[in-house]
Amino acid sequence: MHRLLAAISIAVLCLAATEAPGQKVHAVIAADSLDGQIGPGVQENVKNITALLTSLEIVGEIAVVKAEVSGRDFSCKSILRAVDKLEIGPDDTVVFYYAGHGFRTRESSKFPEFSCEPTSEEERIGLSATKDRITKKKPRFVLAIADTCNVPEGPEVGPVPQFTPPPVPERKAALRRLFLEYSGSLTMSGSVPGQYSWYRNRGETVGGFFTIQLLRVVNQQIAEKGAKVAWEDITPGATNLIMVPTEPKKTGQQPQVEFVAKAKQP
């Protein structure tokens, strides 16, 4: 189950890519925003991911089509329905983001399953299965993210430092490169099998520790590399070991990534 843990999963399997006219980014955000344990952190994660999508639209000038499954509509069935309703062109990118409880079984891949109360075996889903379901629609690029636990619940944790993204001179070109010039799938989650992904529900910085780290590294790499930014530069920092300030001693949270990608050559 997911408690105060942040497991982000991203999927990106790439072939050579070129930017095509009319490319779109389709985003599905699935969030257990009313959960009594991690609801505030989930809501903050959604706000931060939505801000990134808004930046794609306004700064990157990329058409974004967004669907959100949250609140009382949150369920496995609703998530599957949102994914199946995607109308994707061959040059489009799909961003899938899940924030909520998660778990693993003996049959699980290294990525977590979703605790979204399936009513039948057919409704059971996890990060790998969702990424595969999207990949069958043949988009150019899939970015699949899950901020959820890879084991049962964990204890509450202390605060993490506030991060303010630096000003970015070439943000438009950078965003277009990351979301339009890759093909395939990149999959990331906030913890390896057997670990929690931690959330913080109160204080100055609220949200999943992994989501916070991922977005911080994205902004830092864009600031440093501009139009030459690459997911290959982002994933090492995004998957750095996170030391969570639990009591009586800190707990290590190791994010993980599965990356098979190739971008358009400059």
Secondary structure, DSSP 8 states (H G I E B T S, - for coil): --SSB------EE-------TT-EEEEEEEE-TT-TTTHHHHHHHHHHHHHHHHHHHHTS--EEEEEEE-GGG-SHHHHHHHHHT----TT-EEEEEEES-EE--TT--SS-EE-S--SSGGG--BHHHHHHHHHTT--SEEEEEEES-SSS----------------TTHHHHHHHHHHSEEEEEEEESS-TT---BEE-SSSS-EEHHHHHHHHHHHHHHHHHGGG--HHHHHHHHTS-EEE--SSS-EEE--EEEEEEEE---
